Amino acid sequence: MEISAAGRLEVRITAADVGKRVSVRSLIEHGPSGEKFTDTVGVLTSWDNGVLRITRKSGERVRVAESALVAGKVVPAAPARRRGPAASYEELARVAARGWRPVESERLGAWELRAAAGFTRRANSVLPLGDPGLPLDDALTAVRRWYAARGLPAYMQTATGAEGTQELLCAELEKRGWVREVTAELWTGALAPVADLGDGSSGVLLSRDADEAWLARYQRKGVSEVALRVLGAGSPGVPVPGEPSVWFATVPGAPGAAAPAAIGRCVVDGRWAGFAAVEVDPARRREGLATAVMAALAVRALEEGASAAWLQVETDNEGARVLYDRLGFAPHHAYHHYRAREGTASEGSAPDSSVPAGDGAP
């Protein structure tokens, strides 16, 4: 907190600091164990009518009454990371998008509109990395029309918690009735320590394609040709120079088993290796199979020149979060999918479709 030369706490933020990362202390009426103050750190997204709204790293929005402020100051936009490779939000957002490509995309200024017949929100949402080249309301109307023309609901993928993320855009979407449906996190870590965990005895098989056995373990049922194109990052089979290199890992199940014991996917793109679809037969959990799959994929990614790793995990997947923390990964930023609510279209825009975007995966 900001302390004056006289030793008093001071409020050194104003409405002019909207958009900046701040730290504030405020009074609370009924705190636990008699506590009188609470601290909030995040991006100041608005200060109107005597109320501050601050978005925390997780995307949670906190309302603070101006009359309750005890102290406040602007703080650095991105605190130093304690572990893992350094990376900007924009770099990671672009790498993640290249690793999970839609089958159709179109530019709206610096925004990318993506569609893949509804297979996962990531491949069926707008990635807003910059200025759409239109006033926000006009841009959102164009987004709704584009998705409605494809029989899809309009989704926007935004992020919070790192330098250059979209806390202000999140606030504007919520003002306009867009509803946040899913929040997940992107984690990063060093690649070599993951590779070092492999002992070569797990029987992990690597392939360029997702074969029938791999798909039998994949939790998203009814995988279509569109889904296979997304899983292959747009270029399944032998990779094209300069394009992401995709690998699928399989641990065979017992003889006669309907599906493998474990699977995983890795996309190598420059210095980055992205892990996804790490799934284990529930009857074979706690045998180290997930670690073995990631280790085998990490070894291959190192051979192709990668040195850093990323993955995405939902906030309520506690088992995965424990595993990834043990492997040396740490959260970089949170990302969210906002859906245009029925009735929020501007005059003349197409209505929402009832077709769901994917199967609940972020």
N, C-alpha and C positions, 0 to 999 in steps of 0.2 A: 504494500500500500504506500501511497505517497505521504510522506511526513514532512512537515514544515520545519524550518530552523528552530522554531519554538517547541518542537516535539509534538505538534498536533497533527492529526490525520486531516488530509485535505482532499477535496474533490477537484481534480485537475482535468476533467473532461467536460465537453459541451456537446450540443447537438451537431456542431461542425465536425465532430469526430466519427460520425456515422460511416461505417465501412472499415473502420480500423479495429485492431485487436485491443481489447481493454481488460483491465482487472479492476473489479469494484468490490467494495464491502458495503453491506446494507444491513439495517436493523431487521430483526424478525420478531414478531409478536409472541409466538409460542414455540420457542426452540427446544430441542431435546436437552434434557439435563440442565435446564436453565440457561442454555446458550442464548446470547443476545444478537449475534451477528452471523452473517453467512457471506462467503466469498464466491464470486462468479468470474470466470475467465472465458472470454470468447470474443466473437466479432459483434460489435454494436451495429445492429441492423436497422434500428429506428429509435427516435426520441421524440415522441409526439404526445401532446396533451398531458404532460407530467409523468409519462411512463416510458421507461427504457426497455427495449427488447434486445437481448443478447443471445447469440447462437453459439452454443458450446461446440467443441470439436466433434462430439458424437452426432451433432445435428439437433440436439434438444434446444428448444427455445425457452429462455427464462425471462419472465416479466419482473421488472424492478421498478417500484414507485420512486420517482425523483425525490419525494419527501423522506424516503427511508435511506437515501445515500449517506454514507459516512465518509467514504474515501473512494477515489478512483483515479486511474491513470492509464495512458496508452502504453502498451507493452510491445515488444518485438513481434512481428507478424508470424515468424516461424521459429520456435525455440529449437535449440540444437538437439539433434537426435543422439540418444545415448548409445545406440547400436544399430547396425545395419548400414547398407549403402546409402549415400546421399543421393537424393533425386528430387526434382521438382514435381509438383502435381501434374503439370501439363505433360511432361515427359512420360510419366507413368500412365496417364489417361490415354495417351496416344498408343503406347505399347500395348496396353490392355485391349484397346479397341482393335488393333491389328491382329491380336491373338484370338479374337472372337468376332469374326467378320460377318456382316449381314450379306444377304444375297442381292440387295439393292440399296443404294444410297444416293443422296442428292445434297448439294450444298445450299444453305441459306445464309449467305454471308460467310462468317466463320463457324457457323453451326453445321453439324452433319446430321441429316435425317436418315435413319437406318431402319430397314425392314427385312424380315426373314419369315414371313408367313406366321408370325406369332410365336416362334420358337425362342423362348427366353426374353425377358425384358431388355437385357443388354444389347441384343441384336434387333430390337424393335423399339428404340427410343432415340431421342435427340441427344447428341453429345454437344453441349454448348460451350465450346472453347473459344470465346471471343465475342465479337459483335455480329449480330445477325444482319446488320445493314438496314434494318427497319426499326421503327419504334416498337417497343416490346409488345404492345397489344396487337399490332399488325403482324408481328412475327409469330405470335402464338396462334392467331387466326390462320396463318399460312400453315403452321404445323398441324393444326386440327384437320384442315382440309386435306393435307397430304396423306395423313394416316386414314382418314375416313374413306378416301378414294381407294384404299387398299383393304378395306374391311377390317381395320384395326383401330383400337383405342389409341389416343395420343398420350405418349409417355415422354417425360423429360428426365434424363439422368444427370443429377447434380452431385456436388461433393462439398464437404465441409471439413475443417480441421487442419488445413495446410495452407501455406502461402499460395495465393492465386486461386483458391477455391471459391465456391459460389454462394456464400451465405446470403448476400443481398438478393440474388436471383431466387433463392429458396423462399425468402420472405415475400418477394413480389408474387411468386406463384401462389403462395398460400392466401395472399390478399385477393387473388383472382379466383379462388375456389378450387385450385388444384389440390389433390389429396395425396399425401405421401403414403405409399403402400408398403414399401420394403426398404430397409436400411441394412447395409452390409459394410464391411471394411476391407480395404486393400492393405495387406501386410507385405513387408519387404525383409530380406535377410541375405546374408552371404551364401554363395552357392557351394563353395568347397567344403564347409563343415557338413553339409547335408550329404554330399557325395562320400565323405569319409565314414559315414555310418553304415555303408554297405559292406557285406562280407563275402559277396559272390555266391552264397549258398542258398539263396532264397528262390532260385529258379524263375526270376523275372524275365519275361520275354518281351522284346521291343519290336514294334512294327511301325511302318509308315501309315498304315490304314487301320481304321476301327473295324475289325472283322466281326462276324456274327457272334463269336464267343465274347468279345469285349462288350458288344452291345447288349448281350444277355445279362450282364452285371450292371450296366448303366441304369441309374435309377429313373431316368425319364423315359417312360414307356411310349410306344408308338413312334419311334424315331423315323422321320421321313427323309426323303432325298434332300430336302432343304436343310434339315438338321445335320445330315452328314456333311453338307457343304460348310456349315458353320463350324462344326467340329474340326474339319480339315483346314480351317482358317482360309478358306477360299481356294486352296490349291492342294487337294489331297494327293497322296502318292509322292513321287519324286519332287523335291522342292525346287522352286524357280530361284535363280541367283538374285539376291537382294530382297527376297520375300521371307516371311517367317518359316522356320523349319519345325514341323509338327511330328511328335512321337507319341505312340500309344503303348502303354505297359500293361502286361497281363501276368498274373500268377495263376497257373492252371489249378483247377479244383481237383478233388478226388476223382478217380475213375468213375465215369457215369454221371458226374455232377452236371446239373443243368446250366451252370454258369461258373465262371472262374472264381477263385477265392478272393482275388483283389484285382483292381484295375487302376489306371491313372493316365493322365495326359499332360504333355509338356510342350510348350511352344518356345522355341529359341529365336530371339530377335535381337541381334547385336549383342550388347553386354547382358541382356536380360533373358532369364528363363522363367516362364510363367507356368505354374502348376494348376491343374484343375481336374475335376472328376475323379478324385482319389476316393475310391469306394471299396469296402471290405465286406465280405459275407458276414452277417451278424454272428454266425456260429463260429467264425474264425477270428473274432476280434481279440485284442490283447496278445496277439502272437507276433507283433512287430511287422505285419505285412504292409501296412500303410507306409511305415518308415522305409521298408525295403524297396517298395515301388518308387518312392521319391528319391531314394539314394541311387537307384539304377538310372532313373531319368536324369538326375543331376550329373552323374558321370558322363553320360552322353552329351549333355549340354556343355559341360566343361570342354569336352573334346571339340565342340563346335565354336569355342571361343567365348562363351558366356562366363560371367563372373558374379553376377548378382541375380537374385530371384525375387519373384513376387507371386502372390496368390490372393484370392478373394474368399472371404468367409463371412457367413451370416452372423449377426450379433448374438443369436440364441443357440448357436451350435457349439456348446461348451466343450464337447469331446474334441472337436477339431481344433478349437482355440488352445486347449491344453497341449495337444500334440505339436502345433506349430510354434508355440512358445518354447517348448522343449527343444525344437530344432533350430532355435535362434532367430525366429521371425518376430517382428514387432509391428504394431499398427502404424501406418503412415497417414491415412486419412479415411474418413467415412464417406460412403456414397449412397445416394437415395434415388428412388424412382417415384416421380410424381405423375399422377394420372389426371388428365382433364376431367373434371366432374361433369355429369350430365347437366345441360343447361347453361354451361359457361361459355358456349360459343358466341362469337360476335354475330351481329345480324348478317344473314346470308351465308354463314359457314355451314359446312355439312355436319350432320348429327353424329354423335358417337356410335361406334359399332359395339355390339354385345360380344364380339369375339374376344376371348381372353388372350393376353400376351404371354404365351408360354405356360409353364406348369407350376408356377410359384417360385421358380429359381430367379435370383437376381440378374 
